[in-house]
Amino acid sequence: MSVCLVKTQCKFAKVLLTLLLLLGRGGSCAEEEQATAEAKAFAAIEENLPKMRAGRSNPTESDLEIRRKGSAEVIQAARQFLTNYPGSKKVEDAKSLIVIALYKGA
């Protein structure tokens, strides 16, 4: 299994676990709405990750274009996340995804 695929699966598992913990935790509605909005914002970043791997090891020119667009979308969503949720526990993950997207989009 490729390292990138394993990392993506681990991140997906972390997001899923976070969502399950947030849904099972008691608290005020405002806190839950904030946490849900934050989780949705981070999920928006992750939904574009597969686009950055288009074509796998033998990409065509159209695959490279899809990679560039996917990378740009990840960067845009991650920057928006950092702007909206600067105190989040996922800030470092979002910053890491920006670096990965810059690398994959180049």
Buried (B, 14 or more C-beta within 10 A) or exposed (E): EEEBEEEBEEBEEBBEEBBEEBEEEEEEEEEBEBBEEBBEBBBBBBEBBEBBBBEEEEBEEEBEEBBBBBBBBBBBBBBBBBEEBEEBEBBEBBBBBBEBBEEBBE
